[in-house]
Amino acid sequence: MATGLVWHERTMWHDTGSGAAELPSGGWIEPHAHFENPATKRRLKNLLDATGLTEQLTVLRPRPATVEEICRVHERAYVERVAVLSAGHGGDMGDEAIVGNGSYEIALLAAGGVIRAVDATLDGVVENAYALVRPPGHHALSDRGMGFCLFGNVAVAVRHAQVERGVGRVAVVDWDVHHGNGTQAAFWDDPSVLAISLHQDGCYPQGSGAREERGSGRGEGATLNVPLPAGSGRGAYLAALDQVVVPALERFRPELIVIACGLDAGGFDPLGRMQLSAAAFGEMTARLLDAAARLCGGRLVAAHEGGYSADHVPFCGLAVIEALSGLDAGVDDPFAYVDGQGGQELQPHQRDAVEAAARLVEGVPA
Ligand code: ZN
């Protein structure tokens, strides 16, 4: 059985306009490219194609998510506002959640893409799957967009798995460099979803993602935040996987694991200050594959989130997909030198952060 790859060219047509970095152009900002543009994701797909890997994967064509599926996570009035804005000239649905003309249909396709990946994995059509979709989703809240995200793709797919497919416990492991605040909010008081986020401490949203944020009510302990200091590399991330994430998964015993696979903790990302290499992303994926094999019959789905280095992201994504599939594209990573840079090994202040997070594992619902 092959690894599934969800891809639809139309998701690359989501138009975030002519900003500079994440800011709108205007004033003294000369129009340039918005960070969340198609290049990173399209270049990953191109690399998969050029190396011949795509042919060895099972390419899955997504369908749009239905409004009912989206409304398991979002308020209907918000969904309708996105549709109205998208039918016109677009605008901003919240904090840097840009809607272009047609973005509504594309955002439905992105959420539907993660649903497709989940369904194919649950059906055993594929062994596991990678949903290469945009716009990303993990910042979106029930009633507003945030951080380039319109609909919570992963949260919508998790609810689909539970409501339509009879899956009980689901774990989300979000290693996007930014806090997965939207996913956290969607499952805040829900003990059936373990929402783990590894992120750069205090990056985005600022003031969000502290270890003290652990869920509430019956969901207390099922939110697990692992903020890591800026500058963290392979050593810190693998320590966090080994000492926090995998033990938490073992305690929670999910029936499905979904990776919110942001690649912006890579060492060249303009929106993060971490220094992961492609190989490190591959090692992290291998850790979760192993956990999924032991805990939930290998049921593992990765959904693309952020990642803004058009040069580096393709290699990081390739490493994740190689790990998922067990295939070797035969590519010498031209950016592997980041692994030789100082500070890749676990540093004392990073170890303190990992150990503090590890103490939260005993609070995860068993
Ligand atoms: Zn991000």
Residues whose N, C-alpha, C, O or C-beta is under 5 A from the ligand:
A	BS01	ZN	D176 V177 H178 G262 D264 G306
